[in-house]
């Protein structure tokens, strides 16, 4: 497992951006080459970045060739002279209970394994039998609980955020997660050696839940990783999001 030191100081956490997509992710801009990302990280004064291109299984059974892309990125990294630490991994998919988008061998070869558990808009994603807000809340908790029984997860991406749910009142999913349930889940992740993202989209999209999540995490003593989820060069710098983080979380 991979963890940075435990920290709750937002300014210190903002020295790392641990959710950056290269142009190997279809959602990223063509400008997101490794060298351009690293130069922007240097300009922003970052100490560490994590490159986490998407790994998804499509309806036809095909998948994104993340291991091959990672080998290309590693070769490019070796040719760069930079003080920035560059982790090369993937935003992996916890597609359902015990179902993941890469083999155990591929996952263990990665330097940083970020797991999305809530991309329910994708055809490859397992849907709960109960498609109510409560049903989706229970399903996400169950998927993460099962994930924490493995040694795969270095960090949870945009935790529990109702991302692109195709149901009415999707925001109510978060209301269905009690403090007790959230605290137990945060503690289970910490015990498994997994960090939790401070994801800018999730924080700004659901600020009340984000504040609850951050304060419970501090109380329990979990690891947090800063994650502006960069798909374009301007988002590599964590500083522009800091004012909103402080306003919402503190």
DRENGU-384944 format. One record per residue (C-alpha): residue in one letter; y, x, z; residue number from 1. Coordinates in nm, 4 decimals, padded with zeros to 6 digits. Layout:
% residues N
pt resn: a; py: Y; px: X; pz: Z; resi: NUM
...
***
This chain:
% residues 250
pt resn: x; py: 00.0000; px: 00.0000; pz: 00.0000; resi: 1
pt resn: x; py: 00.3586; px: 00.1088; pz: -00.0609; resi: 2
pt resn: x; py: 00.6392; px: 00.0415; pz: 00.1870; resi: 3
pt resn: x; py: 00.9845; px: 00.1821; pz: 00.2432; resi: 4
pt resn: x; py: 01.1059; px: 00.2106; pz: 00.6012; resi: 5
pt resn: x; py: 01.1879; px: -00.1132; pz: 00.7799; resi: 6
pt resn: x; py: 01.5566; px: -00.1998; pz: 00.7561; resi: 7
pt resn: x; py: 01.7792; px: -00.5061; pz: 00.8024; resi: 8
pt resn: x; py: 02.1103; px: -00.3466; pz: 00.7014; resi: 9
pt resn: x; py: 02.2047; px: -00.5017; pz: 00.3675; resi: 10
pt resn: x; py: 02.4157; px: -00.2038; pz: 00.2620; resi: 11
pt resn: x; py: 02.1252; px: 00.0310; pz: 00.3206; resi: 12
pt resn: x; py: 01.8773; px: -00.2021; pz: 00.1485; resi: 13
pt resn: x; py: 02.1137; px: -00.2188; pz: -00.1497; resi: 14
pt resn: x; py: 02.0591; px: 00.1503; pz: -00.2200; resi: 15
pt resn: x; py: 01.7356; px: 00.0425; pz: -00.3936; resi: 16
pt resn: x; py: 01.6702; px: -00.2070; pz: -00.6700; resi: 17
pt resn: x; py: 01.2999; px: -00.2863; pz: -00.6624; resi: 18
pt resn: x; py: 01.2836; px: -00.5523; pz: -00.9336; resi: 19
pt resn: x; py: 01.3854; px: -00.4138; pz: -01.2721; resi: 20
pt resn: x; py: 01.2412; px: -00.5228; pz: -01.6076; resi: 21
pt resn: x; py: 01.2349; px: -00.2965; pz: -01.9118; resi: 22
pt resn: x; py: 01.2384; px: -00.4168; pz: -02.2712; resi: 23
pt resn: x; py: 00.8583; px: -00.4396; pz: -02.2448; resi: 24
pt resn: x; py: 00.9250; px: -00.7720; pz: -02.0678; resi: 25
pt resn: x; py: 01.0100; px: -01.0458; pz: -02.3171; resi: 26
pt resn: x; py: 01.2769; px: -01.1791; pz: -02.0789; resi: 27
pt resn: x; py: 01.4670; px: -00.8465; pz: -02.0729; resi: 28
pt resn: x; py: 01.7446; px: -00.7391; pz: -02.3065; resi: 29
pt resn: x; py: 01.6744; px: -00.4715; pz: -02.5726; resi: 30
pt resn: x; py: 01.9195; px: -00.2458; pz: -02.3875; resi: 31
pt resn: x; py: 01.6691; px: -00.2080; pz: -02.1011; resi: 32
pt resn: x; py: 01.5266; px: 00.1285; pz: -02.1959; resi: 33
pt resn: x; py: 01.4095; px: 00.3602; pz: -01.9222; resi: 34
pt resn: x; py: 01.6840; px: 00.6158; pz: -01.9797; resi: 35
pt resn: x; py: 01.9592; px: 00.3512; pz: -01.9869; resi: 36
pt resn: x; py: 01.8266; px: 00.1937; pz: -01.6668; resi: 37
pt resn: x; py: 01.8121; px: 00.5290; pz: -01.4888; resi: 38
pt resn: x; py: 02.1620; px: 00.6306; pz: -01.5965; resi: 39
pt resn: x; py: 02.2967; px: 00.2978; pz: -01.4689; resi: 40
pt resn: x; py: 02.1083; px: 00.3484; pz: -01.1412; resi: 41
pt resn: x; py: 02.2659; px: 00.6943; pz: -01.1087; resi: 42
pt resn: x; py: 02.6118; px: 00.5511; pz: -01.1763; resi: 43
pt resn: x; py: 02.5540; px: 00.2846; pz: -00.9093; resi: 44
pt resn: x; py: 02.4385; px: 00.5420; pz: -00.6534; resi: 45
pt resn: x; py: 02.0870; px: 00.4010; pz: -00.6181; resi: 46
pt resn: x; py: 01.8166; px: 00.6169; pz: -00.4645; resi: 47
pt resn: x; py: 01.5136; px: 00.4218; pz: -00.5891; resi: 48
pt resn: x; py: 01.4203; px: 00.1714; pz: -00.8578; resi: 49
pt resn: x; py: 01.0963; px: -00.0094; pz: -00.9381; resi: 50
pt resn: x; py: 01.0094; px: -00.1040; pz: -01.2970; resi: 51
pt resn: x; py: 00.8044; px: -00.4228; pz: -01.2868; resi: 52
pt resn: x; py: 00.7332; px: -00.5673; pz: -01.6288; resi: 53
pt resn: x; py: 00.5562; px: -00.9019; pz: -01.6361; resi: 54
pt resn: x; py: 00.1795; px: -00.9366; pz: -01.6384; resi: 55
pt resn: x; py: 00.0685; px: -01.2864; pz: -01.7419; resi: 56
pt resn: x; py: -00.2468; px: -01.4354; pz: -01.8853; resi: 57
pt resn: x; py: -00.1635; px: -01.6734; pz: -02.1698; resi: 58
pt resn: x; py: -00.3352; px: -01.9982; pz: -02.2648; resi: 59
pt resn: x; py: -00.5319; px: -01.8257; pz: -02.5431; resi: 60
pt resn: x; py: -00.6667; px: -01.5676; pz: -02.3005; resi: 61
pt resn: x; py: -00.4403; px: -01.2858; pz: -02.4169; resi: 62
pt resn: x; py: -00.2422; px: -01.0801; pz: -02.1694; resi: 63
pt resn: x; py: 00.0571; px: -00.8493; pz: -02.1606; resi: 64
pt resn: x; py: -00.0609; px: -00.4862; pz: -02.2008; resi: 65
pt resn: x; py: 00.1039; px: -00.3601; pz: -01.8831; resi: 66
pt resn: x; py: -00.1228; px: -00.0544; pz: -01.8288; resi: 67
pt resn: x; py: -00.0440; px: 00.0765; pz: -02.1795; resi: 68
pt resn: x; py: 00.3273; px: 00.0135; pz: -02.1334; resi: 69
pt resn: x; py: 00.3183; px: 00.1899; pz: -01.7968; resi: 70
pt resn: x; py: 00.1693; px: 00.5013; pz: -01.9544; resi: 71
pt resn: x; py: 00.4574; px: 00.5078; pz: -02.2037; resi: 72
pt resn: x; py: 00.7097; px: 00.4705; pz: -01.9206; resi: 73
pt resn: x; py: 00.5426; px: 00.7473; pz: -01.7199; resi: 74
pt resn: x; py: 00.5711; px: 00.9840; pz: -02.0163; resi: 75
pt resn: x; py: 00.9383; px: 00.8936; pz: -02.0562; resi: 76
pt resn: x; py: 00.9961; px: 00.9430; pz: -01.6826; resi: 77
pt resn: x; py: 00.8451; px: 01.2911; pz: -01.6991; resi: 78
pt resn: x; py: 01.1036; px: 01.3865; pz: -01.9614; resi: 79
pt resn: x; py: 01.4013; px: 01.2717; pz: -01.7511; resi: 80
pt resn: x; py: 01.6050; px: 01.4821; pz: -01.5105; resi: 81
pt resn: x; py: 01.7290; px: 01.2435; pz: -01.2408; resi: 82
pt resn: x; py: 01.7606; px: 01.2241; pz: -00.8608; resi: 83
pt resn: x; py: 01.6580; px: 00.8572; pz: -00.8733; resi: 84
pt resn: x; py: 01.3019; px: 00.7865; pz: -00.7633; resi: 85
pt resn: x; py: 01.1331; px: 00.5730; pz: -01.0298; resi: 86
pt resn: x; py: 00.8322; px: 00.3604; pz: -00.9359; resi: 87
pt resn: x; py: 00.6343; px: 00.2208; pz: -01.2282; resi: 88
pt resn: x; py: 00.4348; px: -00.0940; pz: -01.1658; resi: 89
pt resn: x; py: 00.4364; px: -00.4606; pz: -01.2606; resi: 90
pt resn: x; py: 00.5444; px: -00.8085; pz: -01.1633; resi: 91
pt resn: x; py: 00.1902; px: -00.9343; pz: -01.1345; resi: 92
pt resn: x; py: 00.0854; px: -01.2961; pz: -01.1287; resi: 93
pt resn: x; py: -00.0968; px: -01.4637; pz: -00.8407; resi: 94
pt resn: x; py: -00.2104; px: -01.7380; pz: -01.0765; resi: 95
pt resn: x; py: -00.3948; px: -01.9369; pz: -00.8123; resi: 96
pt resn: x; py: -00.6289; px: -01.8941; pz: -00.5181; resi: 97
pt resn: x; py: -00.7837; px: -01.5500; pz: -00.5651; resi: 98
pt resn: x; py: -00.6803; px: -01.5367; pz: -00.9348; resi: 99
pt resn: x; py: -00.4692; px: -01.2441; pz: -01.0546; resi: 100
pt resn: x; py: -00.3383; px: -01.1319; pz: -01.3923; resi: 101
pt resn: x; py: -00.4845; px: -00.7804; pz: -01.3841; resi: 102
pt resn: x; py: -00.8168; px: -00.6308; pz: -01.2819; resi: 103
pt resn: x; py: -00.8458; px: -00.4636; pz: -00.9409; resi: 104
pt resn: x; py: -00.8774; px: -00.1274; pz: -01.1206; resi: 105
pt resn: x; py: -00.5511; px: -00.1795; pz: -01.3118; resi: 106
pt resn: x; py: -00.3672; px: -00.2995; pz: -01.0035; resi: 107
pt resn: x; py: -00.4780; px: -00.0058; pz: -00.7901; resi: 108
pt resn: x; py: -00.3525; px: 00.2358; pz: -01.0574; resi: 109
pt resn: x; py: 00.0022; px: 00.0978; pz: -01.0293; resi: 110
pt resn: x; py: 00.2677; px: 00.2635; pz: -00.8163; resi: 111
pt resn: x; py: 00.4313; px: -00.0664; pz: -00.7160; resi: 112
pt resn: x; py: 00.2730; px: -00.4112; pz: -00.7246; resi: 113
pt resn: x; py: 00.5122; px: -00.7017; pz: -00.7022; resi: 114
pt resn: x; py: 00.3498; px: -01.0460; pz: -00.6975; resi: 115
pt resn: x; py: 00.4952; px: -01.3720; pz: -00.8245; resi: 116
pt resn: x; py: 00.3245; px: -01.6775; pz: -00.6779; resi: 117
pt resn: x; py: 00.5477; px: -01.9529; pz: -00.8138; resi: 118
pt resn: x; py: 00.5736; px: -01.9394; pz: -01.1946; resi: 119
pt resn: x; py: 00.4317; px: -02.2895; pz: -01.2239; resi: 120
pt resn: x; py: 00.6043; px: -02.3462; pz: -01.5584; resi: 121
pt resn: x; py: 00.3536; px: -02.1127; pz: -01.7286; resi: 122
pt resn: x; py: 00.0440; px: -02.2636; pz: -01.8863; resi: 123
pt resn: x; py: -00.1783; px: -02.0040; pz: -01.7183; resi: 124
pt resn: x; py: -00.0723; px: -02.1108; pz: -01.3671; resi: 125
pt resn: x; py: -00.2981; px: -02.3105; pz: -01.1367; resi: 126
pt resn: x; py: -00.1374; px: -02.6381; pz: -01.0297; resi: 127
pt resn: x; py: -00.2130; px: -02.8051; pz: -00.6957; resi: 128
pt resn: x; py: -00.4073; px: -03.1311; pz: -00.6963; resi: 129
pt resn: x; py: -00.1188; px: -03.2854; pz: -00.5012; resi: 130
pt resn: x; py: 00.1889; px: -03.2306; pz: -00.7173; resi: 131
pt resn: x; py: 00.4349; px: -03.3511; pz: -00.4569; resi: 132
pt resn: x; py: 00.6803; px: -03.1130; pz: -00.2877; resi: 133
pt resn: x; py: 00.4456; px: -03.0936; pz: 00.0123; resi: 134
pt resn: x; py: 00.1515; px: -03.0198; pz: -00.2171; resi: 135
pt resn: x; py: 00.3320; px: -02.7335; pz: -00.3887; resi: 136
pt resn: x; py: 00.4434; px: -02.5920; pz: -00.0523; resi: 137
pt resn: x; py: 00.0841; px: -02.5921; pz: 00.0743; resi: 138
pt resn: x; py: -00.0412; px: -02.4387; pz: -00.2501; resi: 139
pt resn: x; py: 00.2061; px: -02.1470; pz: -00.2463; resi: 140
pt resn: x; py: 00.1252; px: -02.0732; pz: 00.1173; resi: 141
pt resn: x; py: -00.2487; px: -02.0813; pz: 00.0425; resi: 142
pt resn: x; py: -00.2117; px: -01.8515; pz: -00.2605; resi: 143
pt resn: x; py: -00.0135; px: -01.5965; pz: -00.0591; resi: 144
pt resn: x; py: -00.2484; px: -01.6184; pz: 00.2376; resi: 145
pt resn: x; py: -00.5399; px: -01.5368; pz: 00.0058; resi: 146
pt resn: x; py: -00.3422; px: -01.2543; pz: -00.1574; resi: 147
pt resn: x; py: -00.2796; px: -01.0969; pz: 00.1824; resi: 148
pt resn: x; py: -00.6563; px: -01.0687; pz: 00.2321; resi: 149
pt resn: x; py: -00.6581; px: -00.8108; pz: -00.0489; resi: 150
pt resn: x; py: -00.4998; px: -00.4662; pz: -00.0582; resi: 151
pt resn: x; py: -00.3074; px: -00.5399; pz: -00.3792; resi: 152
pt resn: x; py: 00.0360; px: -00.6655; pz: -00.2755; resi: 153
pt resn: x; py: 00.3234; px: -00.4257; pz: -00.2111; resi: 154
pt resn: x; py: 00.5883; px: -00.6988; pz: -00.2179; resi: 155
pt resn: x; py: 00.6225; px: -01.0741; pz: -00.2763; resi: 156
pt resn: x; py: 00.8636; px: -01.1716; pz: -00.5557; resi: 157
pt resn: x; py: 01.1175; px: -01.4516; pz: -00.4968; resi: 158
pt resn: x; py: 00.9019; px: -01.5875; pz: -00.2122; resi: 159
pt resn: x; py: 00.8306; px: -01.9630; pz: -00.2118; resi: 160
pt resn: x; py: 01.1295; px: -02.0406; pz: -00.4345; resi: 161
pt resn: x; py: 01.0540; px: -02.3560; pz: -00.6374; resi: 162
pt resn: x; py: 01.1032; px: -02.1697; pz: -00.9663; resi: 163
pt resn: x; py: 01.0978; px: -02.3993; pz: -01.2709; resi: 164
pt resn: x; py: 00.8839; px: -02.6637; pz: -01.1057; resi: 165
pt resn: x; py: 00.8438; px: -02.9613; pz: -01.3348; resi: 166
pt resn: x; py: 00.8691; px: -03.2200; pz: -01.0624; resi: 167
pt resn: x; py: 01.1521; px: -03.4314; pz: -00.9275; resi: 168
pt resn: x; py: 01.3283; px: -03.3012; pz: -00.6172; resi: 169
pt resn: x; py: 01.1772; px: -02.9533; pz: -00.6521; resi: 170
pt resn: x; py: 01.4112; px: -02.8208; pz: -00.3832; resi: 171
pt resn: x; py: 01.2327; px: -03.0377; pz: -00.1293; resi: 172
pt resn: x; py: 00.9383; px: -02.7972; pz: -00.1480; resi: 173
pt resn: x; py: 01.1283; px: -02.5687; pz: 00.0881; resi: 174
pt resn: x; py: 01.1993; px: -02.8532; pz: 00.3308; resi: 175
pt resn: x; py: 00.8233; px: -02.9002; pz: 00.3626; resi: 176
pt resn: x; py: 00.7777; px: -02.5481; pz: 00.5028; resi: 177
pt resn: x; py: 00.8291; px: -02.5502; pz: 00.8779; resi: 178
pt resn: x; py: 00.9616; px: -02.2539; pz: 01.0728; resi: 179
pt resn: x; py: 00.6168; px: -02.2157; pz: 01.2297; resi: 180
pt resn: x; py: 00.4420; px: -02.2074; pz: 00.8908; resi: 181
pt resn: x; py: 00.7009; px: -01.9704; pz: 00.7448; resi: 182
pt resn: x; py: 00.6806; px: -01.7408; pz: 01.0477; resi: 183
pt resn: x; py: 00.3018; px: -01.7273; pz: 01.0292; resi: 184
pt resn: x; py: 00.3195; px: -01.6416; pz: 00.6583; resi: 185
pt resn: x; py: 00.5810; px: -01.3688; pz: 00.7089; resi: 186
pt resn: x; py: 00.3706; px: -01.2187; pz: 00.9873; resi: 187
pt resn: x; py: 00.0573; px: -01.2300; pz: 00.7707; resi: 188
pt resn: x; py: 00.2371; px: -01.0425; pz: 00.4933; resi: 189
pt resn: x; py: 00.3618; px: -00.7790; pz: 00.7345; resi: 190
pt resn: x; py: 00.0130; px: -00.7337; pz: 00.8792; resi: 191
pt resn: x; py: -00.1186; px: -00.6861; pz: 00.5245; resi: 192
pt resn: x; py: 00.1407; px: -00.4184; pz: 00.4466; resi: 193
pt resn: x; py: 00.3429; px: -00.6346; pz: 00.2107; resi: 194
pt resn: x; py: 00.7217; px: -00.6424; pz: 00.1910; resi: 195
pt resn: x; py: 00.9307; px: -00.9500; pz: 00.1098; resi: 196
pt resn: x; py: 01.1999; px: -00.9693; pz: -00.1554; resi: 197
pt resn: x; py: 01.5634; px: -01.0438; pz: -00.0970; resi: 198
pt resn: x; py: 01.5889; px: -01.1916; pz: -00.4455; resi: 199
pt resn: x; py: 01.9391; px: -01.2739; pz: -00.5618; resi: 200
pt resn: x; py: 01.8416; px: -01.5828; pz: -00.7618; resi: 201
pt resn: x; py: 01.6377; px: -01.7295; pz: -00.4777; resi: 202
pt resn: x; py: 01.9048; px: -01.6545; pz: -00.2190; resi: 203
pt resn: x; py: 02.1882; px: -01.8060; pz: -00.4206; resi: 204
pt resn: x; py: 01.9765; px: -02.0951; pz: -00.5465; resi: 205
pt resn: x; py: 01.8456; px: -02.2056; pz: -00.2065; resi: 206
pt resn: x; py: 02.0857; px: -02.0576; pz: 00.0520; resi: 207
pt resn: x; py: 01.9771; px: -02.2663; pz: 00.3522; resi: 208
pt resn: x; py: 01.6160; px: -02.1612; pz: 00.3119; resi: 209
pt resn: x; py: 01.7186; px: -01.8004; pz: 00.2400; resi: 210
pt resn: x; py: 01.9108; px: -01.7807; pz: 00.5670; resi: 211
pt resn: x; py: 01.6138; px: -01.9229; pz: 00.7573; resi: 212
pt resn: x; py: 01.3752; px: -01.6843; pz: 00.5816; resi: 213
pt resn: x; py: 01.5887; px: -01.3754; pz: 00.6465; resi: 214
pt resn: x; py: 01.6531; px: -01.4528; pz: 01.0125; resi: 215
pt resn: x; py: 01.2869; px: -01.5332; pz: 01.0830; resi: 216
pt resn: x; py: 01.1908; px: -01.2137; pz: 00.9042; resi: 217
pt resn: x; py: 01.4274; px: -01.0100; pz: 01.1188; resi: 218
pt resn: x; py: 01.2935; px: -01.1778; pz: 01.4328; resi: 219
pt resn: x; py: 00.9320; px: -01.1063; pz: 01.3365; resi: 220
pt resn: x; py: 01.0139; px: -00.7589; pz: 01.2076; resi: 221
pt resn: x; py: 00.9047; px: -00.7661; pz: 00.8425; resi: 222
pt resn: x; py: 00.9922; px: -00.5272; pz: 00.5616; resi: 223
pt resn: x; py: 01.2529; px: -00.6500; pz: 00.3131; resi: 224
pt resn: x; py: 01.3196; px: -00.5075; pz: -00.0336; resi: 225
pt resn: x; py: 01.6411; px: -00.5706; pz: -00.2288; resi: 226
pt resn: x; py: 01.5773; px: -00.7355; pz: -00.5656; resi: 227
pt resn: x; py: 01.8539; px: -00.8478; pz: -00.8028; resi: 228
pt resn: x; py: 01.5781; px: -00.8990; pz: -01.0665; resi: 229
pt resn: x; py: 01.7462; px: -00.7001; pz: -01.3434; resi: 230
pt resn: x; py: 01.6899; px: -00.8152; pz: -01.7015; resi: 231
pt resn: x; py: 02.0108; px: -00.6493; pz: -01.8286; resi: 232
pt resn: x; py: 02.1855; px: -00.3249; pz: -01.7423; resi: 233
pt resn: x; py: 02.4675; px: -00.4842; pz: -01.5457; resi: 234
pt resn: x; py: 02.2128; px: -00.6210; pz: -01.2956; resi: 235
pt resn: x; py: 02.0666; px: -00.2793; pz: -01.2140; resi: 236
pt resn: x; py: 02.3574; px: -00.2216; pz: -00.9754; resi: 237
pt resn: x; py: 02.2955; px: -00.4086; pz: -00.6490; resi: 238
pt resn: x; py: 02.6586; px: -00.3923; pz: -00.5294; resi: 239
pt resn: x; py: 02.7932; px: -00.7021; pz: -00.7119; resi: 240
pt resn: x; py: 02.5426; px: -00.9263; pz: -00.5314; resi: 241
pt resn: x; py: 02.6154; px: -00.7891; pz: -00.1841; resi: 242
pt resn: x; py: 02.9082; px: -01.0189; pz: -00.1032; resi: 243
pt resn: x; py: 02.6937; px: -01.3271; pz: -00.1684; resi: 244
pt resn: x; py: 02.4042; px: -01.1793; pz: 00.0309; resi: 245
pt resn: x; py: 02.6323; px: -01.1254; pz: 00.3304; resi: 246
pt resn: x; py: 02.7907; px: -01.4697; pz: 00.3065; resi: 247
pt resn: x; py: 02.4570; px: -01.6491; pz: 00.2860; resi: 248
pt resn: x; py: 02.2250; px: -01.4429; pz: 00.5028; resi: 249
pt resn: x; py: 02.4422; px: -01.3242; pz: 00.7920; resi: 250
***
